[in-house]
């Protein structure tokens, strides 16, 4: 069990068409949409208006070498952004003085010795 800080309400930031084109460089950028890794070419198939938020995370040299790109681009689709905002606002309004929530992470070991982590 651990306590996690409740995320703050995000400001809507729609990426520009120029940014979407720039982020297609696979040596420089890694694309994550709603927390899932995608090939950079997915940006060719979606207009910039499909996204309501993005953040850029610059890796240090060691991590960049392992990940094979320098900057992680985290994008949220419109639906995901709205859902996240509603959840965050509801949580903040329900418990206005509470900045943290209790997160239970259960780890089990499967028969093939792989780990399975679930979050509740």
ZAKEDO-176958 format. One line per 10 residues: number of its first residue (from 1); for each residue x, y, z of N, C-alpha, C, O. Coordinates in nm, 2 decimals. Layout:
NUM	X/Y/Z/X/Y/Z/X/Y/Z/X/Y/Z  ...;
This chain:
1	0.08/-0.12/0.00/0.00/0.00/0.00/0.09/0.12/0.00/0.20/0.12/0.06  0.04/0.23/-0.06/0.11/0.35/-0.07/0.02/0.47/-0.08/-0.10/0.45/-0.12  0.06/0.58/-0.05/-0.02/0.70/-0.07/0.03/0.77/-0.20/0.15/0.79/-0.21  -0.06/0.81/-0.29/-0.02/0.88/-0.41/-0.09/1.01/-0.41/-0.20/1.03/-0.37  -0.01/1.11/-0.46/-0.07/1.24/-0.46/-0.18/1.25/-0.57/-0.16/1.19/-0.68  -0.29/1.31/-0.53/-0.40/1.33/-0.63/-0.35/1.43/-0.74/-0.30/1.53/-0.71  -0.36/1.39/-0.86/-0.31/1.48/-0.97/-0.39/1.61/-0.97/-0.50/1.62/-0.94  -0.32/1.71/-1.02/-0.38/1.84/-1.03/-0.47/1.84/-1.15/-0.45/1.76/-1.24  -0.56/1.94/-1.16/-0.64/1.96/-1.28/-0.55/2.01/-1.39/-0.48/2.11/-1.37  -0.56/1.95/-1.50/-0.47/1.99/-1.62/-0.54/2.10/-1.70/-0.66/2.11/-1.71;
11	-0.46/2.18/-1.76/-0.51/2.28/-1.85/-0.51/2.22/-1.99/-0.41/2.15/-2.03  -0.61/2.24/-2.07/-0.62/2.19/-2.20/-0.51/2.25/-2.29/-0.50/2.37/-2.30  -0.43/2.16/-2.36/-0.33/2.20/-2.45/-0.34/2.11/-2.57/-0.30/2.00/-2.57  -0.39/2.17/-2.68/-0.40/2.09/-2.80/-0.27/2.11/-2.88/-0.22/2.22/-2.90  -0.20/2.00/-2.92/-0.08/2.01/-3.00/-0.11/2.07/-3.13/-0.21/2.06/-3.19  -0.01/2.14/-3.19/-0.02/2.21/-3.32/0.01/2.10/-3.43/0.07/1.99/-3.40  -0.03/2.13/-3.55/0.00/2.04/-3.66/0.16/2.03/-3.68/0.21/1.92/-3.71  0.23/2.14/-3.65/0.37/2.14/-3.67/0.44/2.04/-3.56/0.53/1.97/-3.59  0.38/2.05/-3.44/0.43/1.96/-3.34/0.41/1.81/-3.37/0.50/1.73/-3.36  0.29/1.78/-3.42/0.26/1.65/-3.46/0.35/1.59/-3.57/0.39/1.48/-3.57;
21	0.39/1.68/-3.66/0.48/1.64/-3.77/0.62/1.62/-3.71/0.69/1.53/-3.75  0.66/1.71/-3.62/0.80/1.70/-3.56/0.81/1.57/-3.47/0.91/1.51/-3.48  0.70/1.53/-3.40/0.71/1.42/-3.32/0.71/1.29/-3.39/0.73/1.18/-3.33  0.71/1.29/-3.52/0.71/1.16/-3.60/0.86/1.11/-3.61/0.88/1.00/-3.66  0.96/1.19/-3.57/1.10/1.15/-3.57/1.12/1.05/-3.46/1.12/1.08/-3.34  1.14/0.92/-3.50/1.15/0.81/-3.41/1.28/0.81/-3.33/1.28/0.75/-3.22  1.38/0.87/-3.38/1.51/0.88/-3.30/1.50/0.98/-3.19/1.58/0.97/-3.09  1.42/1.08/-3.20/1.41/1.18/-3.10/1.29/1.17/-3.01/1.30/1.20/-2.89  1.17/1.11/-3.06/1.05/1.11/-2.98/0.99/0.97/-2.97/1.00/0.89/-3.07  0.93/0.94/-2.86/0.85/0.82/-2.84/0.71/0.86/-2.81/0.69/0.95/-2.72;
31	0.61/0.80/-2.87/0.47/0.85/-2.86/0.39/0.75/-2.77/0.40/0.63/-2.78  0.33/0.82/-2.67/0.24/0.75/-2.57/0.11/0.81/-2.58/0.10/0.94/-2.56  0.00/0.74/-2.60/-0.14/0.79/-2.61/-0.22/0.72/-2.50/-0.23/0.60/-2.50  -0.27/0.80/-2.41/-0.35/0.75/-2.29/-0.27/0.64/-2.22/-0.33/0.54/-2.17  -0.14/0.66/-2.20/-0.06/0.57/-2.13/-0.01/0.45/-2.20/0.05/0.36/-2.14  -0.04/0.43/-2.33/0.00/0.32/-2.41/0.10/0.36/-2.52/0.08/0.46/-2.58  0.21/0.28/-2.54/0.31/0.31/-2.64/0.26/0.28/-2.78/0.19/0.18/-2.80  0.28/0.38/-2.87/0.24/0.36/-3.01/0.36/0.39/-3.10/0.45/0.46/-3.06  0.35/0.34/-3.22/0.45/0.38/-3.32/0.42/0.53/-3.36/0.31/0.57/-3.36  0.53/0.60/-3.39/0.52/0.74/-3.42/0.43/0.77/-3.54/0.37/0.87/-3.56;
41	0.42/0.67/-3.63/0.34/0.68/-3.75/0.19/0.70/-3.73/0.12/0.74/-3.81  0.15/0.67/-3.60/0.01/0.68/-3.57/-0.03/0.83/-3.58/-0.15/0.86/-3.60  0.06/0.92/-3.57/0.03/1.06/-3.58/-0.01/1.10/-3.72/-0.07/1.21/-3.74  0.03/1.02/-3.82/-0.02/1.05/-3.96/-0.17/1.02/-3.97/-0.23/1.07/-4.06  -0.22/0.94/-3.88/-0.36/0.89/-3.90/-0.46/0.97/-3.82/-0.58/0.95/-3.83  -0.41/1.06/-3.74/-0.50/1.14/-3.64/-0.47/1.29/-3.66/-0.36/1.33/-3.66  -0.58/1.36/-3.66/-0.56/1.51/-3.66/-0.52/1.56/-3.52/-0.55/1.49/-3.42  -0.46/1.67/-3.51/-0.41/1.73/-3.38/-0.53/1.75/-3.29/-0.51/1.75/-3.17  -0.65/1.78/-3.34/-0.76/1.81/-3.26/-0.82/1.69/-3.19/-0.91/1.70/-3.11  -0.76/1.57/-3.22/-0.80/1.44/-3.14/-0.75/1.45/-3.00/-0.79/1.36/-2.92;
51	-0.66/1.54/-2.97/-0.59/1.54/-2.84/-0.62/1.67/-2.77/-0.63/1.78/-2.83  -0.64/1.66/-2.64/-0.66/1.77/-2.55/-0.55/1.81/-2.46/-0.55/1.91/-2.39  -0.45/1.72/-2.45/-0.34/1.75/-2.36/-0.21/1.67/-2.41/-0.22/1.57/-2.47  -0.10/1.73/-2.38/0.03/1.66/-2.40/0.13/1.71/-2.30/0.12/1.82/-2.25  0.23/1.62/-2.28/0.34/1.66/-2.20/0.46/1.59/-2.26/0.46/1.49/-2.32  0.58/1.66/-2.24/0.70/1.61/-2.29/0.80/1.58/-2.18/0.81/1.66/-2.08  0.86/1.47/-2.18/0.95/1.43/-2.08/1.09/1.40/-2.14/1.10/1.31/-2.23  1.19/1.48/-2.11/1.32/1.46/-2.17/1.40/1.36/-2.08/1.41/1.38/-1.96  1.45/1.26/-2.15/1.53/1.15/-2.08/1.68/1.19/-2.07/1.73/1.26/-2.15  1.74/1.14/-1.96/1.88/1.15/-1.95/1.95/1.05/-2.05/1.88/0.97/-2.11;
61	2.08/1.06/-2.07/2.14/0.98/-2.18/2.13/0.83/-2.16/2.11/0.76/-2.25  2.14/0.79/-2.03/2.13/0.65/-2.00/1.99/0.59/-2.04/1.97/0.49/-2.10  1.88/0.66/-1.99/1.75/0.62/-2.02/1.71/0.63/-2.17/1.65/0.55/-2.23  1.76/0.74/-2.23/1.74/0.76/-2.38/1.80/0.64/-2.46/1.74/0.60/-2.55  1.91/0.60/-2.42/1.98/0.49/-2.49/1.89/0.36/-2.47/1.87/0.29/-2.57  1.84/0.34/-2.35/1.76/0.22/-2.33/1.62/0.23/-2.41/1.58/0.13/-2.46  1.56/0.35/-2.41/1.43/0.36/-2.47/1.44/0.38/-2.62/1.34/0.36/-2.69  1.56/0.42/-2.67/1.58/0.45/-2.81/1.52/0.57/-2.87/1.50/0.59/-2.99  1.49/0.67/-2.77/1.44/0.80/-2.81/1.48/0.89/-2.70/1.50/0.85/-2.58  1.48/1.02/-2.73/1.53/1.13/-2.63/1.41/1.18/-2.55/1.43/1.21/-2.43;
71	1.29/1.20/-2.61/1.18/1.27/-2.55/1.06/1.18/-2.56/1.02/1.13/-2.66  0.99/1.16/-2.44/0.86/1.09/-2.44/0.75/1.20/-2.46/0.75/1.30/-2.39  0.66/1.17/-2.55/0.55/1.26/-2.58/0.43/1.18/-2.53/0.38/1.08/-2.58  0.37/1.24/-2.42/0.25/1.18/-2.36/0.13/1.26/-2.40/0.11/1.37/-2.37  0.04/1.19/-2.48/-0.08/1.26/-2.53/-0.20/1.20/-2.47/-0.21/1.08/-2.44  -0.30/1.28/-2.44/-0.43/1.24/-2.40/-0.54/1.27/-2.50/-0.55/1.38/-2.55  -0.62/1.17/-2.54/-0.73/1.19/-2.63/-0.83/1.28/-2.56/-0.83/1.29/-2.44  -0.92/1.34/-2.64/-1.03/1.42/-2.58/-1.11/1.35/-2.48/-1.14/1.40/-2.37  -1.15/1.23/-2.51/-1.23/1.15/-2.41/-1.16/1.12/-2.28/-1.21/1.13/-2.17  -1.03/1.08/-2.30/-0.95/1.04/-2.18/-0.92/1.17/-2.10/-0.93/1.16/-1.98;
81	-0.90/1.28/-2.16/-0.87/1.40/-2.09/-1.00/1.45/-2.01/-0.98/1.48/-1.89  -1.11/1.44/-2.07/-1.24/1.48/-2.00/-1.26/1.38/-1.89/-1.31/1.43/-1.78  -1.24/1.25/-1.91/-1.27/1.16/-1.80/-1.17/1.18/-1.68/-1.21/1.17/-1.57  -1.05/1.20/-1.71/-0.95/1.23/-1.61/-0.98/1.36/-1.53/-0.97/1.36/-1.41  -1.02/1.46/-1.61/-1.06/1.59/-1.54/-1.18/1.57/-1.45/-1.18/1.62/-1.34  -1.28/1.50/-1.49/-1.40/1.47/-1.41/-1.36/1.39/-1.29/-1.41/1.43/-1.18  -1.28/1.29/-1.30/-1.24/1.21/-1.19/-1.16/1.30/-1.09/-1.19/1.30/-0.97  -1.07/1.38/-1.14/-0.99/1.46/-1.05/-1.07/1.57/-0.98/-1.06/1.59/-0.86  -1.16/1.63/-1.05/-1.25/1.73/-0.99/-1.34/1.67/-0.89/-1.36/1.73/-0.78  -1.39/1.56/-0.92/-1.48/1.49/-0.82/-1.40/1.45/-0.70/-1.45/1.47/-0.58;
91	-1.28/1.40/-0.71/-1.20/1.36/-0.60/-1.17/1.48/-0.51/-1.17/1.48/-0.39  -1.13/1.59/-0.58/-1.09/1.71/-0.51/-1.21/1.78/-0.44/-1.20/1.83/-0.33  -1.33/1.77/-0.50/-1.45/1.83/-0.44/-1.50/1.74/-0.32/-1.56/1.79/-0.23  -1.49/1.61/-0.33/-1.53/1.52/-0.23/-1.45/1.53/-0.10/-1.50/1.53/0.01  -1.32/1.54/-0.12/-1.22/1.55/-0.01/-1.13/1.67/-0.03/-1.01/1.65/-0.07  -1.18/1.79/-0.02/-1.10/1.91/-0.05/-0.97/1.93/0.02/-0.88/1.99/-0.03  -0.96/1.88/0.14/-0.84/1.90/0.22/-0.74/1.78/0.21/-0.63/1.78/0.26  -0.78/1.68/0.13/-0.70/1.56/0.12/-0.62/1.56/-0.01/-0.68/1.57/-0.12  -0.49/1.57/0.00/-0.41/1.58/-0.12/-0.36/1.44/-0.17/-0.29/1.43/-0.27  -0.38/1.34/-0.09/-0.33/1.21/-0.12/-0.44/1.10/-0.12/-0.54/1.12/-0.05;
101	-0.42/0.99/-0.19/-0.52/0.88/-0.19/-0.44/0.76/-0.16/-0.32/0.75/-0.20  -0.50/0.66/-0.10/-0.44/0.53/-0.07/-0.45/0.45/-0.20/-0.56/0.43/-0.25  -0.34/0.39/-0.24/-0.34/0.31/-0.36/-0.29/0.17/-0.32/-0.18/0.16/-0.26  -0.36/0.07/-0.35/-0.33/-0.07/-0.32/-0.27/-0.14/-0.44/-0.34/-0.14/-0.55  -0.15/-0.18/-0.43/-0.09/-0.25/-0.55/-0.07/-0.40/-0.50/0.00/-0.42/-0.40  -0.12/-0.49/-0.57/-0.11/-0.63/-0.54/-0.02/-0.70/-0.64/-0.04/-0.69/-0.76  0.08/-0.77/-0.59/0.17/-0.84/-0.68/0.16/-0.99/-0.66/0.17/-1.03/-0.55  0.13/-1.06/-0.77/0.13/-1.21/-0.76/0.23/-1.27/-0.85/0.26/-1.21/-0.95  0.27/-1.39/-0.82/0.37/-1.45/-0.91/0.30/-1.56/-0.98/0.24/-1.65/-0.92  0.30/-1.56/-1.11/0.24/-1.66/-1.19/0.32/-1.79/-1.20/0.44/-1.79/-1.15;
111	0.27/-1.89/-1.26/0.34/-2.02/-1.27/0.47/-2.01/-1.35/0.56/-2.08/-1.33  0.47/-1.92/-1.45/0.58/-1.90/-1.53/0.68/-1.80/-1.48/0.77/-1.75/-1.55  0.67/-1.77/-1.35/0.76/-1.68/-1.28/0.76/-1.54/-1.32/0.85/-1.46/-1.29  0.66/-1.50/-1.40/0.64/-1.36/-1.43/0.56/-1.29/-1.32/0.48/-1.36/-1.25  0.58/-1.16/-1.31/0.50/-1.09/-1.21/0.38/-1.02/-1.27/0.39/-0.98/-1.38  0.27/-1.02/-1.20/0.15/-0.95/-1.24/0.12/-0.85/-1.14/0.10/-0.88/-1.02  0.11/-0.72/-1.18/0.08/-0.61/-1.09/-0.06/-0.56/-1.12/-0.08/-0.52/-1.24  -0.14/-0.55/-1.02/-0.27/-0.49/-1.04/-0.29/-0.37/-0.95/-0.23/-0.37/-0.84  -0.36/-0.27/-1.00/-0.39/-0.15/-0.92/-0.53/-0.14/-0.89/-0.62/-0.16/-0.98  -0.57/-0.11/-0.77/-0.71/-0.10/-0.73/-0.73/0.04/-0.66/-0.84/0.07/-0.62;
